[in-house]
Amino acid sequence: MEWHSALLLLVGGLVCLMALGLPVVFAFIAINLVGAFIFMGGEMGIMQMARNSAEAITSFSLIPIPLFVLMGEVLFHTGLAYKAITAIERLIKRVPGRLSIVSVLGGTAFATLSGSSIANTAMMGSSLLPDMLKRGYHPSIAMGPIMAVGGIAMLIPPSALAVTLGSLAGISIGELLIGGIIPGILMGVAVLMYVMIRCSWNPELAPADDGDESLTAWQRWQPFCVYVLPLSGIFVAVVGSLLAGWAEPTESAAFGAVAATLAALCYRCLTLESLSKSLMETAKVSVMILFVLVASTTFSQLLSFSGATNGLLKVVTGWELTPLMVVLGMLLVLLVLGCFADQISMIMITLPFFMPLVASLGIDPIWIGVLFLVAMEISFLTPPFGLLLIVMQGVAPPGIRLTQVYQAAFPFLLLQMLVLALVVALPWLATGLPNLMR
């Protein structure tokens, strides 16, 4: 079978199954079974597929995934994250759009501890949004910042999706985690500056709110010192150990999970129910990611066995495109795909084609990995199927329409595109810290 026929069979069959509504992972597994039978020797190919699947999920590099997930789930279900956000709210006063700024700072703080964009948006939306709308905040300045900072959890460690991407793409997980820090900080600063400038220019968007003026200075700072500083110490220890080279991603993830659990225990927030919920949610997310790894690894091997990868690679390299043009083409594919597919699907569909191309052109894999993460963060807010748009509508009061959610996300979508353009133009924003690690 010619390579283009094999490519049409594998990718076309996958798209058809997904269009029929079959879950992404099961669509990949079904195509893998067909492809293994055709391209890998019938029954022997299916047996080899089973062996490959076992090898894919027994890699030591995957251990940080459940540990990072557990770290965030413990902080979420014990209520420690909410207490930290409340402490930040009490500290901020006399600024335009005070509660919107609280959502940015609180959401960024939770992003550094949870690694979950969905949990970040859901918690901030359910806890702050009703109060903001009740006080007269415009829906655009109330919902937009919450959704914008929700995606930062994908960039800043601990990020389970970054670990998944690094494992599948063959990129150093530690360097990829560190590489997302500066773009993540840029994203948070851009959102914060936009909220402050917009509310200063148009005070009608956010009514004047100085917080509780009856509180003394100690009453304002005490919750911050009690909750925020100790919890931020977990993030500093996790990232610092990676950056200094004292710990591998697995060791830093283990430290983060143990530290979060001990913190919940010390604050007397850890109950049997919250621990059970945390472990159950960790198991659910981890199993889903492992299924993805199994399906994606076999799919990549099938594309290689059938000659589809090499055939497509020869066609693209024959066009004599510059590396920058290739990178821009990849990002365009990701941004368009992000309008219709979730982040896991984006990884599984594109990596088998992108990474061989990256290797053949000598492009820095860390730079590409960070660009991949930023593009997937943007896909969280791209209509019609941006995941955080749907989450926000789910936690918003009944009167909020989906079109209002889209409108609220649009300015922040442009900010994210600006950060993506900066990382493309200035690769050291993504590679500077990883180079420092080396």
Salt bridges, closest charged atoms under 4 A:
GLU73 OE1 - HIS77 NE2 2.97
GLU89 OE2 - ARG98 NH2 3.81
ASP131 OD2 - ARG135 NH2 3.11
GLU175 OE1 - ARG438 NH2 2.70
ASP209 OD2 - ARG98 NE 3.23
ASP209 OD2 - ARG135 NH1 2.70
GLU213 OE1 - ARG94 NH2 3.45
GLU273 OE2 - LYS277 NZ 3.68
GLU281 OE2 - LYS284 NZ 3.58
